[in-house]
Amino acid sequence: MDSREQKLEQFKGQTRLPNFAVPKRYDLTLNLDLQVCTFSGIVLIDISIVQATKFLVLNTLDLAIDDVSFTSSENHNHIPTDIIVDNGDEILVLGFNDSLATGNGVLKICFSGTLNEQLKGLYRCTYVDGGVKKNMVATQFEAVDARLCFPCWDEPAFKATFKITLTNVPLELTALSNMPVSLEKHNGRHKTIYFEESVVMSTYLVAVVVGLFDYIEDTTDDGIKVRAYTPVGQSEKGKFALKIAVKALGFFKEYFTFPYGLPKLDMVAVPEFSGGAMENYGLIIYRENELLHDDLHSTVANTQRMTIVVAHEVAHHWFGNLVTMEWWTHLWLNEGFATWVSYLVTDILFPEWKIWNHFLQETTDGLQMDALEQSHPIEVEIHHARSVIEYFDAISYKKGSAVIRMLQDFLGNEIFQKSLSSYMARYAWGNAKTEDLWNVLSEVSGAGVSKIMSIWTKQTGYPVISLSLKDCSLEFKQTQFLSSGLHGDGRYWIIPITLSLGAYDRRKNFLLESEFGELDIADICHTGGSSNMHEKESAEDFQEEFWIKANVHQAGFYRVKYDDGLLTQLAKAIKSNCLSAADEFGILDDTFALCEACEIPLSSLLSLIEVYKKDLEQITLSRLIDVCQNVAKIAHDAIPDLLATLKQFFINLLLLCAESLGWDVVPGESQLTALMREEVLMALVRFGHRETCEEALKRFQAFLDDRKTTLLPVDTRKAAYIAVMRNTSNDIRNGLEHLLRLYREVDAVQEKTRILRCLASSSDTTIVLEVLDFMFSDEVRSQDIIYVASGISLEGRSTAWTWLKERWDMILKKWGTGPLLHPLIRKIVTPELMISTAVH
């Protein structure tokens, strides 16, 4: 081993960078060449040497390091004798002959790199200007890709300020970064843009965008300028997101009792982006369909998602940007809280959406993933920073947000809000760990939050509560729930149990702190909760109608398995409309999960499902459709002889609702009604209901003849497109050809996305294969491949799996191992478990 290898070896394979030097300020200049897609730069890093050292170690990846020097505060210049780049560990090791003394100094590094096409680091994407495709630049640094743009201490705890300058920017383009522009200088056909110095922040929040945009702006009550940057000519489509951002800034300032820390907030839609959006401090970057609202092409579902996404990214400016996780182990502090609080503000802005009911789908996604034997805790020990990419998943986002909601429900809204305000004040501009949050919550509430919640974040999985009624005693038993049907290893949780006993004004709440528990309810079940029997029905009548619902309104992150008697009574309560939509959702969701785990027979699930043949609220109907479709998926593989019978059963179940909703928009109807219409029609088409499919094809033809027809409103188009593809085969190809022509002609990103989601719906595997190859073509932007993969039909799943294996080398070459690959694999291999496109 030579001396260079020896010097490098001591720093290889380390979880984190050594901390004998700490960055305080970056002065970063980037010179862009959009013609040849390269860049070069100089970074001057003010660092504090806290321990005398002959080495400086920081992060870099795929950069050429051209020149390095260190100048101490005493003006002593040190040139490293060794400049070692290790792309495997993604580090730059600088070795000096003389020890660098404690104190301050400036590290200067000159570097260069290539604008990659994998949508990470500093990358190239394209826009169309006058029919000509041109290059632009955007960034995506989270989690660990700032090092692809400039050498840095690329860990969240190494917060610093950033002074950014962009040179060689074409005059006609707009340059954006985290802070406002302080100076602009022109030099012929190019310009240099100087940005103000930033507040302290982590490297993953640094951002740059250079492209051709229009914008629309507004100002908050306290003077924060907010802008939405859109493609040229589409600024009006940024109005809705702009309105949400302005209102969200005001809400979070009040809720956290801490002001927004920057003078501006820009939001920009870029043509290619790996996630849904990214919360860079002061410059939120979105894929276009998450920021642009089109009155003609945006469905109710699009509008709701846009509201939640914008609120989520703005929320990060407190949870994540202002107070940042100390290390990636605590990623959920960013994502779980931003998810939860985005629903909080959405509910205030649009109470008619009943968005907390929609939140139940977040909980269900978390429950589904966490029931796998291969699941992981909310807090995961991250031993290599890049591995954190695997954990931007339903556990961090959806289980994380669900346990927060459970804790909020346990502590109460006022105490919870007061605790979060204290947490923000204590850790503002710094870093925090999960334990820090629990400690603040414990201090403010007086409850043992750390004891309760540490189990939920450090332990994989969640419990199922077996609930039985014997005489007038409720008996509880908790075990780990696994979708495989296997039994857990004896672990237990401290569970906030909530119960409604025959009515929502008869409640019992307690903590279940061991494997078994018991609750005496004799006072209720004998008298109906009243001492005056003349004011109530007889005890016998009450017993007949008495029901017990655990996990009231599904606020807890656990499942409930009722004994036969209790489940029978709950079925009666559902039929009699005694329960909330959230509880109707929860009973169905738990019963399906228990059936999937072979804890109860399919016949019991189908008997319960039949009770839901009535008028339902949107969230219950949505879950009913999901359950029916999941049962059909299982039957397709396990009991194919019963598939046709089951589909007809599901069709009969949904027809009442479909006939009530119809195809046409009713003036003055609620947005939830439109959402139900979309979901029901799509379900009937997928189940092969002949009349619905025929009507869909007829209306689609009318749409082809006249794009302005009212016969195919935007919320019914997806059902029609799926019907078209279900009617498409290798022998009858005109449906595919019509949709591809629509895709090529339409400009609205929402419509393009909708078409992509439906193309692989055909039952003909030859067509599915052709669509997958189309997905791989230049006609589909890399960011959009996930939409095609998400719509693969039951019949096409094995074909897609074969396609993935046969084209694996080509896929790696085109999309690399970055943020595009993981969701593509999950969509194809386990489509039922894949969450929607990630919002960071």
N, C-alpha and C positions, 0 to 999 in steps of 0.2 A: 504493500500500500504506500503510494507516494505521499508527499507532505500535503498536497492539495486535497487528496482524498481523506487524509487524517483530519484536516481542518473541517472538511464538510461533514464527516461522519458523526461528529458530536451533535450536529444540529438536525440530522436526518430522522425521520420517523417520529418527530415530536408532535404532540397534540396542538401545542400553541407556540407562538414565537417567544423567544426569551425576552424578559422585560427589563434588561439593563439599559435600554434606551427607549424613550417614549416620545412620539411625535406630538408637537403642539400646533404646528401651522404648516400648511402646504401652499406654496406659490407655484401653480401649475400652468404651463403654457403648452397648448397643443396646436400643432401645425397640420392642417388637413389637406390632403390631395384627393379630391373626389373623382378626378379623372382616372387615376391609376389605383385608387382605393388603398392608399397607405396613409400613415400618419407618423409624425415624429414629435418629440417633446422634450422639454426641460422641466424638472421639478426641483424646487428648492424647499427642503423640509427642515423647519426649525425643530430641533430635537433637544431633549434633556437627557444627558447621560447621568443616570442615577447610580451607576456602579462602574468603576473603571474597567475598561474592556479593550481588547485588541480586535474585537469583531463587532460588526453591525449586521443584524439579520432581519430582513424584511421580505415581503412577498413580491413575486413577479411570475409571470407565465407568458410564454410565447412572445417575449419582447427581446429585441437586440439591445444590449447595454453598451453604450458607446463611450461614455466618459463619466468618471466618478471622482468626487473630492469631498473632503470634510473640512470645514473651517470653524475653529473654536471661537468662543466669544472673545478670547485674547488675540484673535486674528492669526492663529497658527494654522497653517494649511497642511492637511494630511492627505496623501494620495495612497489609496489602498494598493498593496502589493499583490493581493489576490482578489479577483472578481469572479466568483463562482456562481453560476446559474444552475439550479437543479429543478428541471421542469417536473420531475416526479413528485417532489415534495413542494413544488411551487414556491421556492425560496431563492433569494439572492443573498449570498454570504460575502461580506466585504471584510478582508483581513488586512490589518495594518501592522507595520513593524513596531511602532511605538504605541503604547497603551493610550487610549483616549481617556482623559481625566474627567472626573465628574464635573458637571456644569452644562452650559448651553452651547449650541453650535448649529451650523447649517450644513446639511448634507445635500450636495448637488449631484443630480444624475441626469445624463442625456440618454435618450432611448428612442427606439422606433419600432413600428409594428405594422400589421396589415389589418385593414377593416374586414373583419370576418363576416360570413353570411349565416352564422348559426344563432343569431339573435341573442348574443351574450357579450359582455364586455362592451367595447366601443365597436359597433357593427354598422355595416352598410345595409340599407334597404332602398327600395326604389319607389318613385312616384311618377305619375304621368302628367306631362305639361305639354299641351297642344298636340297630343297624340304621340309624343316622344317620351320614352322611358328614361328617367334621369336618376342619378344617385343622390342620396341624402344620408344623414348619420343620426343614430340614436344610441342610447346606452341602456344596458340592463346589468347592474352590478350585484344585486342580491342573488345568491348569498355571498359568493366569494370570487366575483369576477371584476372588481375594480383593478385587481392585479394584471388583468389582460390589457388595461388601458395605460396604467402608470405604476411604477414601483411604489409600494406603500405598505404600511402596517395594516393589513387588510383583515382586521378583527374588530368586532363591535365595541370592545372595551377601549380601544385606542382612538378616542374621540379627539378631533382637532378642528381648527378652522381651515377654510379653503378659499384661496384667491385664485380665480380661474381666468385665463386669457385664451381666446381662440383666434388663430391667425389663418390667413389665406381663405377666408370665407367668401364665396361668390356674392357680389353686391345684392343680387335679387333675392337671396335667401335670408330667412330669419334664424338667428342664433339664440338659443335659450339655455339657461342653466339655473342653478338653485336660487341665485340672487338676481336683483335687477341689474341692468347694464349701467355702468358708471361712465364709460367713455367709448366712443366708436371712431375709428380712424380709417379713411379710405385710401387705397393705394391702387389706382387704375381700376381694374374690373373686380378687385377683391377688397376686403376690409378686415380690420382687426377689432375684435370685440373684447372689452375689458369689463368684467363683472365685479360687483362689490364683494368684499370679503364676507364669508358666511358666518353664521353662528357655529358653535362647536357641534360636530356631528360625526357619525361613523362613516367609514369609506363607502359602505354599501348604499348609502343614501345620496352620494354625489351623482349628478346627472348632467348630460349635455344632449341637446337636440339641434340639428341644423337641417332646415328644410324649407319648403315653400308653403306658407300658411296665410289664411285670414284669421281674424280673431274677433271675439265679442267680449265685452268687459262689464263689470259691475263693481261696486265698492260696498264693503260691510259697514255697519253703523259706526265701527271704531276705526274706519279709514284704511282697511286692508284692501288693496286692489286685487281683484280676482279676474282672470282671463281664461277663456276657453279657445284654444287654437285648433282650427279645423282645416281640412283641405280647402283650397281656393274655391270660392263661390258657395261654400256650405256653412258659413258662419251661423246662419239661423238655426242650423241643426245642433249647435252648441248651447242654445238658450236653456233647455231643460236642465242639463247637467250643471250649467252655471248657477241657475237658481238653487239647485240642491246644495251645491258647494257653499254658497253664501249663507244659506240658512244653517247648514251644518256647522260652519265656523262659529256662528253666533251661539248655537246650542252647546257645543263642546266647551266654549269659553265659560259659559255659565255653569254647565254641569260639573266641570272639573275645577271651577273657580281659579282658572289659570289662563292667561291670554295666549293667543297664537303668537309665536315668537318671531315671525319674519314680516317684512313690509309688503310682501306680495305672495300670491299663490297662483301659479300658472298650471293649467291642465292642457295637455296636448295629445291629439289623436295621431298616431303614426300608422303607416300602412302595414307594417309587419312588427309584431310583438309577441313574445313567447307566452306570456301570461295574459290575464285579463287586464290588469293595471298594476302600477308600481308606485309606491308612496314616496318617491324621492322628495327630500325636504324642499318645499317651495316649487317643485316641478313634477307634478304627477303625470306619468306617461300611461296612455291607454291604447289598447287596440281600438280601431275606429268604431266597431259596433258597440263598444262599451261607453263611448262618449257622445256619439252622434245620434240624436233622436229624430226620427223621420215620421211625421204624422201619417204619411201614406203607407209606410212599410214597417213601423214599429208596433208589435203586438203588445197587449197588456203585460204579458210575461216579460217582454223586452223592457218595458217601462219600469216594472217593479225591480228587475235585476239591475238596471242602470242606477236607480235610486240607491239600492243597497251597496252597489260597487263604489259609487261616488262617496257615499257616507263612510264606507269602510276605509277608503284611502285617506279621506280627510281626518278620520279618527286616529289614524296612525301618526299624525303630527303631534299627538299627545302620547298614545301608547305605541312606542317604537322609536319615534324621532326625538321627542323631548326626553322621555325616559326610555332608555334602550336596554334590552336584555344584555346581561354581562357576558354571556357566551351562548352559543347556538343551542345548548341544552334547554334554554329557557325561551326558545322560539315561540312557544304557545302564548307567552305573555304578550307578544306582538299580535299574533294572528287570532288567537281565541278571543281576546278582548276587543279587537277591532271588529270581528264578526258579530259579537254580542251587541256592542254599542251601536253598530250600524242599524240593527233592527230597532234599537231603542229610539233613535232619532227618526227612522222611517215611520214608526208608529205614531210619533207626534206630528209629523208632516202630513201623513195620509192615514188617519185613523180608520177610514172606511175600508182600507185594504185588509184589516185584521191581520197584520203582518206577523204577529206572534204565533198565530196559527201556522203560517208558512214556515216559521222557524222550526216547527216540529220536523220538517223534512231534513233540516240540518242535523237535528238530534238523531233521526233515524239513520242517516248516512254514517254518523259516528258510531252508533250502536252496531250497524252491520259490519263495519270494518273491525271494530274492537272485539267482535265475537269470533274472529278468526284466531286460530292457534298461533299464527305468525304475526299477530298484532304486536304493538310496542307501547310502553307507557307514554303519557303526555310529556314527561321529562325524560329525555333520552341522553345518555352520556355520549357526546360527540367526540370521537377520538381523532378524526381527521375532518377538517372543516368542510371539505367538499362533499362529504357524505351527508351533510345536513339536507342536501337537495332531496334526498329520499323521504324526508320527514315533513315536507310541505304537503300534507295529506289530510285526510278526514279526521285523523286523531288530533293534530295540532289545531286545525281550524274548527272542526265541528264538535268533536268531543270536548275540546278546550272551551268553546263557547257555551256548550250545554252544561258543563259543570259550573261555569260562572253563573249561568242563569239559576241553577239549583242553589248555589250559595246565596245569590241575591234573594231568592224566594225564602230561604231559611233565615237570613238576617233581617230582611225587610228593606224596602227601597231607601228609606231615609238614612239608616245606618250605613248601608252599602255606598251610597253616594258620598256621604261624609268621609268614609274611609278612603275612597278613591281620590278625593280632593287632597287629603292628608298625604297620601302616597305620592301624588304629583308634586306637591310642594317640597316634600323631603328629598326626592330623587331627581328633580328637574335638572336637565343638562348633564345628567350622569347616567350611570348604569345600575341595574338592579337584578336580583335573582328572585326566583319564585318565593323563597323563604321571606324575603323582604316584604313582599306584598302580604303574605299571611300574617306576619308580625304586626303590620299596620292595622289590618282588619281585626286582629285579636285585641289590640290596644283600644281601638275605637269602640268595638262591639262588646268587649268583655267576655266574648265566647272563645272557646278553645279552637279557633279556626285552623291553626297549624296542625293540631292533632287530627282533626276531621279531614282536612283537605289533602294533607301530604299523602295519605293512602291513595286518594283519587288520582294524583298526578304522578306518583312514583311507581304505582302498581299497574301492571297490564290488566285489561279486562274490566268487567263490571258484573254486578250481581243480578240474579233473578230471584225474586221473592216468591216463595210458595206460600200461598195464603189460603187458610181453611178456617171454617167456622164450625165449632163444636159447642153445642148448647148456645151459650151466649159469650163464648170466649173465642177471640180471634187468635190464631196461632200462625207465627211467622217463621220461616226458615230461609236463610240466604245461602246460595251457592254461586259459584262463578258460572256465567252463561257462556256456552260455546256453541256456535252454529253447527259444529260437527256432531253434536249430541254427546260428546265425551264429557266426563265430569271433571271439574276443576280440582286443584290440589289442596283444597281446604282453606284457601285464603278467604278473608272476609273484609268488609268495608264498614265504615261508620256511616249509616244511611239516614238522611232526613226523610222519615216516613210521613206522608200526608194521606189522610183518609177522609172521604165523604161517606156518611152513613145514612143513606136513604134520601138525603137532600143536601144541597151545598151549604146550608146554614147549620148543619150538624157535622162538625169537623173534629178530628183528633189528629194531633201532630206529635211526634216524638222521635228520638234518635234510637235506631237499632244498632247497638254497639257490639253484638255478639252474633253467633251463628243462629241462635234461636231467640224468639221473643213471644210474648203473650200479652193480650190486651182484653180486659173485661169490659164488655159493652152491654151488660145486663140492663143498665138504666135506660138504654135506648131501645134495645130489641124487644123488651117486654112491654114498653109503654109508648113506643114511637117518639120518645124524647119529651113527652108531656105528662104531667101528673094529672091532668084533667082529661079523662077518657071521653067526656062528652064533647070536647072540642076537637077530638081526633077520631079517625076511623077506629073501629074495634081493633083489639090487639091481634086478632086472627087476620083481619084484612091487612093490617100493617105488615105482619110477617109475610103475607103473600106478596106484597108489593115492595118489601124492603130489599134494598140493594146496597152493596158496599163497593166503592171505587177507591182503589189505592193509587198513589201517585197522581194526585188531583191536578187536572189540566196538564198533565205530562211535564211537570216542572223538574222532575228528578231524572237522573241518568241511570235508570235501571228498568228491568222488565218485571212483570207480575204474572205469575201463574196461579189462576184461581181454581179452587176445587170445583167439581161439577155443579154443585148447588149454587155457588156464588156466580159462576159464569152463566147459568141459566137465568138467574135473576137480573144480571146485567143485560142479557139479550132482551129481556122484557122491557127493561128501562130504555134501551136503545129504540125499540119498536114504539114505545110510548113517548119518545122525545123528551125524556127526563134528563138526559146528559148533555154536556157541552160538546161542541164539535171537536175540541181537543181531546176530550175523554173518549168519544166515539172513535176517533183516530187511533188513540193509544191502545184500546182494547183490540182493535183489528190488527194493528201493527204487532203487538205482543203475541197474539194468537198465531199469526202467520210465522213469526220467528220461531215459536215453539213447535209448530208443525214442521218447519224446515229442519229443525234439530231432532225430529222424530220424538218429541216429548208428548205430542198429542197427535191423533190420527188425522188424515186429510178430511175424513168425513166430518169431524168436529169443526174444522175450519170452514168447510163448505156450508154447514148448517148455520154457522155464525154469519157468514157472508150473506146468506139469504135474508137475514134480518135487515140488511142495509138496502133492500129494495124499497126505497122511499125517497122523499125529498131530502137532499143532503146539502150541507154547506160545502163550499168549494174544497177545503182542505181534506175533508172526509172523503168526498168523491174522488179526489186526486189519489189518495192513498188506496182507496178501493180499486181503482184502475191499476195502480202499480202492483197490488197484491195479485189481482187477476192475471196480469201479464207475467208476473214471476211464476205463478203456478203453471201457466201455459209453457213457459221456458222449461221448467222442471219436467212437465209431462212430455214435452217434445223429445227429451233425452231418455226419460225413465219409463214412461208409460204411454208410448205413442198411440196405442190403440184407443186410448181414452181422450186424446187431444181434441178430436172433432166434437165429442159430447161436451167436454168442458168449455170449449169456445162457445157453443150454443147456449150453455148455461150462463156464461158471462154476458153474452149478447142480450139475453132475456132480462138479465139483471139491470143493464144499462139503458134499455130501450125507453123506459118510462121517462128517464131524465132527458134522453136525446129528443124525444117527441116534444117535451116541454120547452126545450131550448131552441130547437129548430136550427136552420142554417143562417137565417137572416138576422141582422142587428135590429133590435127594437129600440126606438128612440127613448132616451132617458134611462136605459138599463145600466146596471152597475158594471164596473170593470171586472168584478169577480164573476159575474154572469158570462161575460165574454170569455174569461179564462176557462170556465167550466165547459162552454160550448167547444172550444178548441180541444180540450182534453178528451171529452166524450166522443167527438167525431173521429179523432185519431184512433181511439181505442176500438171503436166499431169497425173502422177500416182495417186495422191490424187483425182483428178477429174474423174478418171476411164477411161481414154482414152485407148481403147482396144489395139491398135497397140503398144503403148508405154509400157503398162503392159506386153504384150506378149514378146516384145523384152527384157524387163528387166528380166523376168523369164528365158528366153533362155540364156542370158548372165550370170545370177546368176548360172545356172547349169554348164556352162563352167568354172566358178570360183570354184565351188565345185570340179569339175574334175581336175582342174589344178590351184593352187593358184597363179601361175606366169603368167596366161593368160593376154594378153593385151586387152581382150574383156571387162573387167570391171575395167577401171582405177579408182583410188581412189576417184576422184571427181564425179563419177557416182554411187558409191556403195550404198550410202544412198537411192537413188531413187530405186535401185534394192531391197534393204532390205524392203523398204516400200511396194513395189509391192508384195514381198513374203508374207508379213503379211496381206496385203489386200486380198490375195488369200488363206489365212489360216482360217479355221473354226474348230469347234469341230469335224466335220466329216473328214476334210482334214487337218491333223495336221503336215504333214511332213515339212512344211515351218518353223514353230516354232521350231521344233526339229533340223532342219539344223542350224538355227541361234543360238540356245542355244549351239550346239556343237562347232560352230565357236567361240562363246564367251568364252567357256571353254578352247579352244585350243590356242587361240591367246594370245601373250604376250603384244603387242603394246597397250598402254592405249588409243590411238586415235581410234583404231578399236573397242576396248571394249566399249568405249563411244558411238561410232556410232551405234553399235548394240543395246545398251540399249535405245537409243533415238527412235528406230524403233519398238521395241517389242510390244508396246501397240497400234500399228496402225490398228490392226484388226477391222473389223466391227462386228465381233462376240463377244458379251459381255461376253460369257463364257471364251473365250481366253483372253480377257482384264482382267477379274478377276483372271485368272491363272497367268498372267504376274504380276499383282499387288502383289500377294502372293509370287511370285518369287523375286520381289523387296524387300520383307520383309525378305527374307532368308539370310543365311550367305554367299551365293554366290555373293551377291552384297554389296560392301562396303557402309557404311552409307553415305559417302559423295556423292555417285553416285545415290542415290534414285531420285534426282531431274531430272536426265536425263530420267529415265523411265517415271516419271509423266509428263514430258513436251511433250511426244509423244502420249498421250492418244487421240484416235480417237473421232470424233464427236459422233459416235454411242455409245462410251464407257464412255462418261462423267457422265451420271447419275449413271452408275454402279460404277464408281470410287468414286462418292460422297457417295453412300451407303456403299461402302467398308471402306471409311474413318471413317464414323460414327460408323460402327459396330466394327472396330478394334481400336477405339480411345484409350482405356485404354492400350492396348498392345503397341500402337505407343508411348504413353507418357512414358511407362516403358522403352522402348528401346532407344528412341531418346531424351527424356526429353523435356523441353520447350526452349531449346537452339537454336543455329543458323540453325539446320537442319529442325526444325518443320515449321517455318514461310514460307520458300519457297515451301515446300511440300504442305501446305494448299493452297497457292496462285496458284500453278500449277493446282491443282485439282478443286478448286472452281471458279477461274477466270483465266483460262489459257491464254486468249488473252491479259491480262494486266500484266502478270508476266514478269519482266525483266530477262536477262541472269544472270547466276550465278554471285554473287557479287564479285567485285574486290574492295578491300578496298583501 
